Amino acid sequence: MNANTRKVLLDLNKKFYIDTADDFSKSRGIPWAGWQRVIEYFKDLPFDPKALIDLGCGNGRFIEYVRKYYPDLTATGVDSSKQLLKIAEEKNPNTEFLQKDLTLDLKLNKKFDFVALIAVLHHIPGSEKRAELITKSAQLLTNKGKMLATFWNLDTQPELLDRRLPFSTVGIKEEECETGDYLLTWNNDEKLVRYVHSFTQEEAEQLMTQAELKIEKTYKADGRSGDSNYYIIASV
């Protein structure tokens, strides 16, 4: 994917989250079913995370969820949306929140034993940029830390695929995009459009191993079908 196409799609998503921040946050209040299995896995190891960074934290609901099990957890949330970060701050006192574009700036002077990439990779246009983000995220891990990444598979949600728009809607040719790339409307409003990428299981695993991460656990969860997200827990 060329740089101009990536910029158009990234700008589209930035505008989407400015326009829909409140409504989107309200639709994302309930924890995902798959999160519980992360906690169970950590308890079985045992692994007791002390410092979490949630990359693409949105309204902060994952931080809020993890703190129920690890109340002494130090947490940092990073997102590009000023509006969603404001909501996250209200939900999570005593938490550091940073406004950053994950595709441009991920330099931090800290290491974390728990790095989360939840519902963010499908918003990164271009396979090379997705691989780059995972590699940079892995560099934030301590030696014994764990990374959690989720990969959305839209093929399990045909009702969402019914909301597709052609890329020509935003002045992009179909051939400039990659297999699995879509434009989706929000609440069937063609003025509210976001770019997403749908992952295969093989694609997700390849991205993690390319970043020299060791895959420890995988499973599918969430959505009406119970398999809309592919979860990977990995370590360095």
Rosetta silent file (secondary structure, phi, psi, omega in degrees, C-alpha in Angstrom):
SEQUENCE: MNANTRKVLLDLNKKFYIDTADDFSKSRGIPWAGWQRVIEYFKDLPFDPKALIDLGCGNGRFIEYVRKYYPDLTATGVDSSKQLLKIAEEKNPNTEFLQKDLTLDLKLNKKFDFVALIAVLHHIPGSEKRAELITKSAQLLTNKGKMLATFWNLDTQPELLDRRLPFSTVGIKEEECETGDYLLTWNNDEKLVRYVHSFTQEEAEQLMTQAELKIEKTYKADGRSGDSNYYIIASV
SCORE:     score description
SCORE:     0.000 S_00000001
   1 L     0.000  131.449 -177.718    0.000    0.000    0.000 S_00000001
   2 L   -79.491  163.941 -173.522    1.431    3.371   -0.969 S_00000001
   3 H   -62.208  -37.890 -178.482    1.926    6.264    1.439 S_00000001
   4 H   -66.155  -41.921  178.435   -0.833    8.430   -0.028 S_00000001
   5 H   -63.624  -43.307  178.108   -3.456    5.679    0.299 S_00000001
   6 H   -58.264  -45.155 -178.170   -2.390    5.016    3.886 S_00000001
   7 H   -62.339  -42.981  178.723   -2.713    8.714    4.734 S_00000001
   8 H   -58.884  -44.165 -177.030   -6.213    8.938    3.254 S_00000001
   9 H   -72.162  -38.787  176.854   -7.349    5.926    5.298 S_00000001
  10 H   -65.181  -43.148  178.034   -5.678    7.071    8.516 S_00000001
  11 H   -63.535  -36.249  177.941   -7.204   10.545    8.162 S_00000001
  12 H   -61.219  -44.878 -179.296  -10.575    8.917    7.526 S_00000001
  13 H   -69.657  -36.228  176.703  -10.363    6.986   10.793 S_00000001
  14 H   -60.976  -44.677  178.367   -9.206   10.028   12.750 S_00000001
  15 H   -64.114  -40.055  179.888  -12.232   11.945   11.519 S_00000001
  16 H   -57.354  -45.874 -176.596  -14.489    8.982   12.293 S_00000001
  17 H   -76.638  -21.409  170.724  -13.454    8.914   15.953 S_00000001
  18 H   -70.060  -44.763 -175.274  -13.802   12.680   16.282 S_00000001
  19 H   -74.046  -26.375 -171.871  -17.330   12.541   14.884 S_00000001
  20 H  -118.451    8.486 -170.324  -18.475    9.440   16.798 S_00000001
  21 H   -47.962  -51.895 -176.978  -16.474    9.500   20.058 S_00000001
  22 H   -66.020  -48.404 -179.468  -19.444    9.650   22.448 S_00000001
  23 H   -64.778  -41.172 -179.503  -21.646    7.203   20.549 S_00000001
  24 H   -63.973  -43.709 -179.805  -18.757    4.830   19.905 S_00000001
  25 H   -61.672  -41.062  179.046  -17.736    4.844   23.561 S_00000001
  26 H   -63.543  -30.228  179.579  -21.300    4.075   24.663 S_00000001
  27 L   -81.497   -5.146 -176.856  -21.318    1.089   22.309 S_00000001
  28 L  -123.353   48.117 -178.488  -18.086   -0.180   23.881 S_00000001
  29 L   -96.914  -25.401 -175.820  -19.008   -0.350   27.550 S_00000001
  30 L   -91.240  132.663  177.846  -19.272   -4.107   28.065 S_00000001
  31 L   -61.594  147.886  175.672  -16.058   -6.157   28.419 S_00000001
  32 L   -73.061  146.377  179.271  -15.384   -8.699   25.698 S_00000001
  33 H   -59.489  -35.225 -177.080  -15.881  -12.344   26.608 S_00000001
  34 H   -67.460  -18.634 -179.100  -12.342  -13.139   25.481 S_00000001
  35 H   -65.574  -35.496 -178.540  -10.774  -10.897   28.106 S_00000001
  36 H   -61.322  -34.642 -178.966  -11.651  -13.295   30.896 S_00000001
  37 H   -70.144  -26.683  173.636   -9.575  -16.014   29.257 S_00000001
  38 H   -64.835  -48.765  179.900   -6.543  -13.724   29.330 S_00000001
  39 H   -60.939  -44.447  179.572   -6.915  -13.302   33.077 S_00000001
  40 H   -60.335  -40.089  178.952   -7.423  -17.043   33.552 S_00000001
  41 H   -64.026  -43.738  179.061   -4.275  -17.764   31.561 S_00000001
  42 H   -62.772  -41.058 -179.162   -2.254  -15.339   33.673 S_00000001
  43 H   -65.149  -35.714 -178.009   -3.594  -16.868   36.890 S_00000001
  44 H   -72.268  -25.784 -172.260   -2.676  -20.380   35.735 S_00000001
  45 L   -62.243  -54.961   -7.050    0.951  -19.513   34.895 S_00000001
  46 L   -83.657  153.329  176.454    1.074  -17.710   37.385 S_00000001
  47 L  -138.375  122.853 -174.888    1.811  -14.267   35.960 S_00000001
  48 L  -117.262   89.601 -175.496    1.112  -11.151   37.994 S_00000001
  49 L   -63.629  139.619  179.362    1.441   -8.061   35.766 S_00000001
  50 L  -106.910  -30.374 -175.303    2.680   -4.898   37.446 S_00000001
  51 E  -138.410  117.359 -178.914    2.730   -2.426   34.544 S_00000001
  52 E  -109.574  137.728  165.862    0.278   -2.396   31.624 S_00000001
  53 E  -121.484  124.303 -179.490    0.355   -0.300   28.486 S_00000001
  54 E  -105.472  105.807 -176.663   -2.825   -0.373   26.412 S_00000001
  55 E   -89.449  119.215 -171.105   -2.006    0.784   22.884 S_00000001
  56 L    79.182   47.581 -169.714   -5.101    2.131   21.180 S_00000001
  57 L   -71.861  -17.328 -179.518   -6.874    2.234   24.536 S_00000001
  58 L    58.560 -126.852 -177.846   -9.977    4.082   23.301 S_00000001
  59 L   -85.257    8.530  173.599  -12.258    4.810   26.247 S_00000001
  60 L    81.461   13.632 -173.880  -10.040    2.888   28.678 S_00000001
  61 H   -69.477  -29.313  178.860  -12.386   -0.016   29.310 S_00000001
  62 H   -70.483  -40.447  176.056   -9.667   -2.704   29.105 S_00000001
  63 H   -59.361  -46.118  178.954   -7.564   -0.932   31.734 S_00000001
  64 H   -58.572  -41.034 -178.892  -10.646   -0.663   33.924 S_00000001
  65 H   -67.372  -47.411 -176.922  -11.332   -4.385   33.451 S_00000001
  66 H   -64.081  -34.708 -178.567   -7.798   -5.579   34.224 S_00000001
  67 H   -66.552  -19.142  175.467   -7.647   -3.458   37.375 S_00000001
  68 H   -64.928  -28.917 -178.211  -10.530   -5.457   38.838 S_00000001
  69 H  -100.778  -24.985  179.944   -8.129   -8.389   39.047 S_00000001
  70 L  -131.998   75.622 -172.560   -4.891   -6.468   39.611 S_00000001
  71 L   -63.152  -22.136 -179.356   -5.869   -3.381   41.646 S_00000001
  72 L   -92.053    7.890 -177.531   -2.255   -2.317   42.229 S_00000001
  73 L   -63.398  132.959  168.922   -1.492   -2.323   38.507 S_00000001
  74 E   -86.990  128.575 -173.722    0.277    0.711   37.069 S_00000001
  75 E  -129.452  144.562  174.267   -1.366    1.492   33.743 S_00000001
  76 E  -128.992  131.149  177.064   -0.671    3.682   30.736 S_00000001
  77 E  -114.651  136.763 -179.430   -3.158    4.220   27.928 S_00000001
  78 E  -126.156  131.714  177.559   -2.210    5.501   24.479 S_00000001
  79 E  -156.839  157.446  178.762   -4.615    6.637   21.773 S_00000001
  80 L   -87.859  -14.314 -175.277   -4.771    9.167   18.953 S_00000001
  81 L   -91.295  112.285  177.320   -8.296   10.326   19.847 S_00000001
  82 H   -61.444  -37.611 -177.578   -8.384   13.267   22.238 S_00000001
  83 H   -66.510  -44.691  179.726  -12.111   12.758   22.707 S_00000001
  84 H   -69.976  -34.390  177.959  -11.837    9.086   23.696 S_00000001
  85 H   -64.521  -34.962  177.175   -8.898    9.789   26.006 S_00000001
  86 H   -62.480  -41.238  176.925  -11.014   12.315   27.894 S_00000001
  87 H   -66.023  -40.947 -179.873  -13.604    9.592   28.504 S_00000001
  88 H   -62.016  -40.171  179.736  -10.848    7.154   29.503 S_00000001
  89 H   -63.362  -37.182  179.229   -9.470    9.587   32.079 S_00000001
  90 H   -67.646  -33.545 -179.220  -12.879    9.898   33.704 S_00000001
  91 H   -79.520  -27.317 -170.010  -13.148    6.105   33.986 S_00000001
  92 L  -130.465   81.718  174.891   -9.598    5.535   35.198 S_00000001
  93 L   -66.202  159.555  179.846   -8.201    7.920   37.811 S_00000001
  94 L    59.874   35.637  177.880   -4.518    7.545   38.684 S_00000001
  95 L  -129.614  138.674  177.511   -3.743    6.409   35.148 S_00000001
  96 E   -85.846  126.896  176.555   -1.357    7.986   32.657 S_00000001
  97 E  -121.756  135.394 -176.941   -2.907    8.690   29.267 S_00000001
  98 E  -125.384  132.786  175.154   -0.930    9.818   26.237 S_00000001
  99 E   -91.968  110.685 -178.948   -2.221   11.156   22.936 S_00000001
 100 L  -144.045  148.266  170.219   -0.039    9.636   20.227 S_00000001
 101 L   -87.102  111.332 -174.445   -0.397    8.416   16.671 S_00000001
 102 L   -62.371  -22.269 -179.438    0.740    4.801   16.971 S_00000001
 103 L   -82.193  -10.021 -176.950    1.868    4.752   13.349 S_00000001
 104 L  -118.235  -40.079 -168.397    4.270    7.638   13.936 S_00000001
 105 L  -137.610  110.907  176.761    5.375    7.835   17.547 S_00000001
 106 L  -134.851   26.965 -179.524    5.818    4.978   19.988 S_00000001
 107 L   -85.077  120.579  178.021    8.969    6.061   21.794 S_00000001
 108 L  -135.830  147.598 -179.744    8.654    5.733   25.562 S_00000001
 109 L   -93.082   36.095 -177.977   11.304    5.651   28.266 S_00000001
 110 L  -138.289  159.650  170.284    9.589    2.761   30.031 S_00000001
 111 L  -119.167  153.143 -176.723    9.207   -0.999   29.807 S_00000001
 112 E  -132.513  144.129  177.199    6.001   -2.890   30.591 S_00000001
 113 E   -91.525   -0.098  174.954    5.340   -6.482   31.568 S_00000001
 114 E  -144.102  113.136  178.392    1.927   -6.399   29.860 S_00000001
 115 E  -114.281  125.287 -177.243    1.460   -4.816   26.428 S_00000001
 116 E  -116.805  132.301  172.366   -2.037   -4.851   24.917 S_00000001
 117 E  -124.220   86.987 -174.204   -3.058   -4.250   21.303 S_00000001
 118 L  -110.795  124.049  176.677   -6.827   -4.689   21.422 S_00000001
 119 L    53.748   38.545  179.601   -9.063   -3.707   18.506 S_00000001
 120 L  -123.460  -35.338 -174.715   -6.357   -1.486   17.041 S_00000001
 121 H   -64.477  -28.780 -179.449   -4.467   -3.463   14.398 S_00000001
 122 H   -73.185   -7.566  176.278   -7.480   -3.621   12.096 S_00000001
 123 H   -98.985    2.035 -179.361   -7.345    0.177   11.850 S_00000001
 124 L   -97.036  111.049 -178.550   -3.745    0.236   10.615 S_00000001
 125 L   -76.783  134.366  176.785   -3.642    0.362    6.798 S_00000001
 126 L    97.594  123.791 -177.612   -0.913   -1.628    5.081 S_00000001
 127 H   -61.276  -36.419  179.933    0.598   -4.975    6.074 S_00000001
 128 H   -65.272  -39.413  179.950    4.062   -3.444    6.484 S_00000001
 129 H   -70.903  -33.686  176.144    2.764   -0.814    8.904 S_00000001
 130 H   -65.720  -42.826  177.998    0.893   -3.438   10.931 S_00000001
 131 H   -63.266  -39.943  179.530    4.090   -5.475   11.194 S_00000001
 132 H   -63.685  -41.069  179.774    6.018   -2.345   12.161 S_00000001
 133 H   -65.169  -42.255  179.237    3.567   -1.507   14.950 S_00000001
 134 H   -64.194  -41.440  178.917    3.784   -4.996   16.442 S_00000001
 135 H   -62.344  -44.985  178.896    7.588   -4.883   16.324 S_00000001
 136 H   -65.517  -36.824  179.015    7.679   -1.477   18.042 S_00000001
 137 H   -66.089  -39.147  179.459    5.161   -2.666   20.631 S_00000001
 138 H   -63.261  -29.230  179.737    7.287   -5.727   21.395 S_00000001
 139 L   -70.023  -12.580  177.468   10.210   -3.430   22.152 S_00000001
 140 L   -86.463   -7.776 -175.891    8.217   -2.057   25.091 S_00000001
 141 E   -79.719  143.344  167.144    8.128   -5.479   26.783 S_00000001
 142 E   -73.131  169.891 -176.533   10.257   -6.507   29.739 S_00000001
 143 E   -58.632  -33.645 -177.921   12.175   -9.784   29.377 S_00000001
 144 E  -108.997   16.869 -176.929    9.404  -11.782   31.044 S_00000001
 145 E   -78.096  169.230 -179.803    6.508   -9.675   29.812 S_00000001
 146 E  -123.970  141.475  172.484    3.441  -10.726   27.829 S_00000001
 147 E  -112.084  136.401  173.762    1.828   -9.192   24.776 S_00000001
 148 E  -115.151  125.527  176.619   -1.862   -9.562   24.007 S_00000001
 149 E  -131.223  139.477  176.151   -3.043   -8.813   20.476 S_00000001
 150 E  -114.367  145.456 -177.444   -6.487   -9.251   18.948 S_00000001
 151 E  -129.828  118.840 -174.624   -7.210   -9.723   15.256 S_00000001
 152 E   -81.415  133.061  174.696  -10.702   -9.098   13.893 S_00000001
 153 L  -115.132  101.696 -176.286  -12.187  -11.534   11.368 S_00000001
 154 H   -70.754  -16.038 -179.849  -15.117   -9.851    9.638 S_00000001
 155 H   -63.088  -19.323  178.834  -16.051  -13.042    7.803 S_00000001
 156 H   -85.392   -4.846 -176.461  -17.775  -14.132   11.023 S_00000001
 157 L  -129.744   72.212 -177.435  -20.000  -11.031   10.976 S_00000001
 158 H   -59.405  -25.447  179.658  -21.845  -10.860    7.637 S_00000001
 159 H   -65.830  -29.146  176.564  -24.164   -8.193    9.021 S_00000001
 160 H   -77.612  -36.023  178.571  -21.177   -5.825    9.170 S_00000001
 161 H   -65.014  -22.249  176.168  -20.030   -6.710    5.682 S_00000001
 162 L   -68.622  -13.392 -179.365  -23.447   -5.568    4.499 S_00000001
 163 L   -94.916   10.391 -177.313  -22.346   -2.054    5.505 S_00000001
 164 E   -65.690  145.444  170.704  -19.447   -1.984    3.054 S_00000001
 165 E  -121.980  151.851  176.194  -18.826    0.965    0.777 S_00000001
 166 L   -69.034  148.632  179.913  -16.551    0.984   -2.277 S_00000001
 167 H   -64.790  -19.850  176.677  -13.147    2.594   -1.777 S_00000001
 168 H   -62.412  -19.154  176.875  -14.016    4.968   -4.591 S_00000001
 169 H   -56.742  -33.695 -178.507  -16.224    6.685   -1.983 S_00000001
 170 H  -112.527   19.962  174.276  -13.050    8.229   -0.563 S_00000001
 171 L    78.137   25.205 -179.797  -11.198    8.558   -3.864 S_00000001
 172 L  -115.971  141.374  175.713   -9.169    5.353   -3.655 S_00000001
 173 L   -82.532  142.911 -178.627   -8.904    2.629   -6.271 S_00000001
 174 H   -55.295  -38.193 -176.395   -9.672   -0.926   -5.116 S_00000001
 175 H   -70.395  -11.656  176.623   -6.319   -2.154   -6.438 S_00000001
 176 H   -81.165  -11.320 -177.842   -4.511    0.255   -4.104 S_00000001
 177 L  -101.907  177.427 -176.459   -5.840   -1.696   -1.120 S_00000001
 178 L  -111.654  161.019  174.816   -5.073   -5.171    0.209 S_00000001
 179 L   -57.918  129.458 -178.172   -7.103   -8.348    0.528 S_00000001
 180 L    98.138   -4.943  178.729   -9.200   -8.004    3.686 S_00000001
 181 E   -85.346  138.169  179.919   -9.482   -4.201    3.521 S_00000001
 182 E  -143.409  155.157  164.080  -12.952   -2.654    3.861 S_00000001
 183 E  -107.711  126.249 -179.492  -14.763    0.631    4.321 S_00000001
 184 E  -120.550  139.777  173.575  -17.640    0.267    6.778 S_00000001
 185 E   -81.612  160.184  176.196  -20.407    2.694    7.639 S_00000001
 186 E  -108.853  122.159 -177.866  -21.409    3.371   11.244 S_00000001
 187 L    54.008   34.765  178.187  -25.105    2.855   11.978 S_00000001
 188 L    60.200   22.843  177.098  -25.677    2.762    8.205 S_00000001
 189 E   -98.005  112.095 -175.228  -24.739    6.447    7.958 S_00000001
 190 E   -71.819   -4.035  174.009  -22.642    6.913    4.821 S_00000001
 191 E   -88.866  -13.837  179.193  -21.188   10.107    6.264 S_00000001
 192 E  -113.427   99.416 -172.281  -19.609    8.103    9.098 S_00000001
 193 E  -127.730  139.954  176.310  -17.108    5.747    7.510 S_00000001
 194 E  -131.440  151.662  174.620  -14.092    3.885    8.887 S_00000001
 195 E   -90.278  136.363  174.725  -11.354    1.779    7.377 S_00000001
 196 E  -139.655  158.019  174.734  -10.875   -1.739    8.761 S_00000001
 197 E  -123.253  133.261  177.916   -8.809   -4.794    7.899 S_00000001
 198 L   -99.290  130.077 -174.439  -10.058   -8.347    8.368 S_00000001
 199 L  -102.031  144.906  164.305   -7.422  -10.909    9.389 S_00000001
 200 L   -89.246  161.531  178.954   -7.000  -14.583    8.688 S_00000001
 201 H   -61.315  -42.884 -178.828   -5.569  -16.732   11.463 S_00000001
 202 H   -63.813  -40.200  178.889   -2.424  -17.413    9.437 S_00000001
 203 H   -62.462  -43.222 -179.444   -1.912  -13.708    8.754 S_00000001
 204 H   -62.657  -46.784 -178.575   -2.200  -12.872   12.453 S_00000001
 205 H   -65.335  -37.537  179.299    0.305  -15.509   13.522 S_00000001
 206 H   -64.024  -39.609  178.312    2.755  -14.468   10.819 S_00000001
 207 H   -61.010  -39.316 -179.021    2.679  -10.866   12.028 S_00000001
 208 H   -71.165  -43.626 -178.527    3.580  -11.970   15.552 S_00000001
 209 H   -70.801  -31.350  175.657    6.387  -14.305   14.537 S_00000001
 210 H   -60.701  -30.539  178.936    7.830  -11.693   12.154 S_00000001
 211 L   -84.758   10.355  179.478    8.275   -9.505   15.232 S_00000001
 212 L    60.538   35.378  174.271   10.280  -12.365   16.800 S_00000001
 213 L   -95.551  145.431  177.513    7.584  -12.981   19.382 S_00000001
 214 E   -95.518  117.966 -179.497    6.969  -16.443   20.795 S_00000001
 215 E   -75.722  122.595 -178.368    3.295  -17.384   20.591 S_00000001
 216 E   -99.905  -38.666 -175.680    2.174  -18.898   23.893 S_00000001
 217 E  -151.832  141.833  174.530   -1.588  -19.145   23.519 S_00000001
 218 E  -135.042  150.301  174.225   -4.234  -18.573   20.854 S_00000001
 219 E  -167.299  164.539  177.803   -8.022  -18.731   20.903 S_00000001
 220 E  -112.632  144.429 -179.608  -11.128  -17.280   19.292 S_00000001
 221 E  -162.548  172.420  170.908  -13.850  -15.367   21.126 S_00000001
 222 L    82.408  163.490 -179.540  -16.389  -12.523   21.015 S_00000001
 223 L    75.429  172.433 -179.750  -19.259  -11.502   18.785 S_00000001
 224 L   -60.799  -34.603 -177.807  -22.527  -13.316   18.223 S_00000001
 225 L   -84.645  -10.841 -179.886  -20.698  -16.268   16.725 S_00000001
 226 L    77.364   10.276 -178.438  -18.156  -16.426   19.549 S_00000001
 227 L  -145.059   28.955 -175.834  -15.212  -16.287   17.142 S_00000001
 228 L   -77.329  -20.152  177.789  -15.037  -12.777   15.702 S_00000001
 229 E  -120.397  138.963  174.998  -11.650  -12.052   17.302 S_00000001
 230 E  -103.671  118.426 -177.516   -8.495  -14.137   17.185 S_00000001
 231 E   -97.441  136.871  173.117   -6.464  -13.674   20.376 S_00000001
 232 E  -130.285  125.586  172.375   -2.725  -14.205   20.576 S_00000001
 233 E  -107.368  127.308 -173.985   -0.724  -14.061   23.803 S_00000001
 234 E  -140.886  167.940  178.835    3.009  -13.921   23.145 S_00000001
 235 E  -140.871  167.960 -179.797    6.356  -13.156   24.763 S_00000001
 236 L   -86.395    0.000    0.000    9.836  -12.095   23.674 S_00000001
